[in-house]
């Protein structure tokens, strides 16, 4: 009981200007956060134990509402534009003052944790939330500190203040909507308001890591990672919905992490202590490990439909959003790397959900093609990941994570290229999108086939297989693979209308060329020529 009371003695956080707080709940356990969330009416418990919550209007990230403070620290370092939108220090200060005033006489929940499992490069973070379930989400997603003595001496380097019920006024506050995600690198504070979507908390810290780590010669990556029984690490780059979480949860390989990693001179390390998986129409047979987490205590189910009487959840029901999510500690999975770190990668996989249906399900990349595809970052935005996206849309997201990259893309590309060359890494492009036709005509590539192709690539089963160059994209495509029909390997063979395929392939090739123009001044002639042939 004494420890229980101790967590509730502080009533202000002077370092963040938070005074006259009614109650501050410091570093609560999952059980305590469950109790708080239920008492506050923030969610309900499903039949098997997960906490089920709704995020209301905002069921995905809101990139147009994210801003970085433009000041002496960031003016000449951030790659300003549509992704990294500037906001003045004065606007930030005004919003901070409003949020500080709003939180007076309210209860807040505080988590002290780390971003990063490598002690040399981890970032101490403090997450202050208006909702108990947001604090539980942060507890799942960041690297937890279980030692109570260590928590007493904890000093954060960056802090996030999340007040979802405080809404901005665009015409007065200089924002784009009532929602706002404001990052201040000088004051080392992130403000999140007007949106209940918890993903904004984790992705704001990811953006900070992406800004800080390259200065230390560490490559921050929007990727999942696992390691084989022989100690061979593999990285899987891709935007949400392309299969990072699903494909890295491989029963034959131990999971390092599912979404965010760093690559230092020591090897690969996870930024997080949990996973944030899409669960819409999750298959018990195809994805058993992730499916099990949706029936476990400690998991948060976001926007998953649940029967309030029986408490059964329906993972196939997308009436709230296609972006239904499960947040769970990585320890919910059996086959993991306990320390969430491993050696330098042997293989890198770029995942793309090709809505045109013309890219091969697997192809091997040259070093120049690797740089080309990394900078291009082609995929389809999958329904629900961002507000307003209701069906797959072709998009180009540099470094397979443009929304979270504050620096110029060339900074990340040069650092990745240097590490790939230094460690002699083999790189692959995997299409988890459509085959037999574009979206609306063809069908998603079988996850069974994708797993078989990846298994063959990572286990060296393709080392002695002949490869053929795709005539349009110049990609090296295997002519055979165990467990995969030969006709599946060449996408043109899966289309009934070959002329329609040729037209779609040419259309995508033109898009590649057009979208790569902005990077041509930053790459070699060999990389420029690594794109498709028109």
Beta strands, then each sheet from edge to edge (+ up, - down):
strand 1: 23-26
strand 2: 43-45
strand 3: 51-53
strand 4: 66-69
strand 5: 85-87
strand 6: 107-115
strand 7: 123-129
strand 8: 158-163
strand 9: 180-184
strand 10: 189-193
strand 11: 219-221
strand 12: 223-227
strand 13: 233-237
strand 14: 254-257
strand 15: 261-264
strand 16: 267-270
strand 17: 274-278
strand 18: 300-302
strand 19: 305-306
strand 20: 313-314
strand 21: 325-329
strand 22: 341-342
strand 23: 345-352
strand 24: 362-365
strand 25: 378-381
strand 26: 393-396
strand 27: 426-431
strand 28: 434-435
strand 29: 443-444
strand 30: 467-469
strand 31: 476-478
sheet 1: 1+ 6+ 7- 8- 10- 9+ 4+ 5+
sheet 2: 2+ 3- 18- 21+ 17-
sheet 3: 11+ 15- 16+ 22-
sheet 4: 14+ 12- 13+ 23+ 27+ 24-
sheet 5: 19+ 20-
sheet 6: 25+ 26-
sheet 7: 28+ 29-
sheet 8: 30+ 31-
end
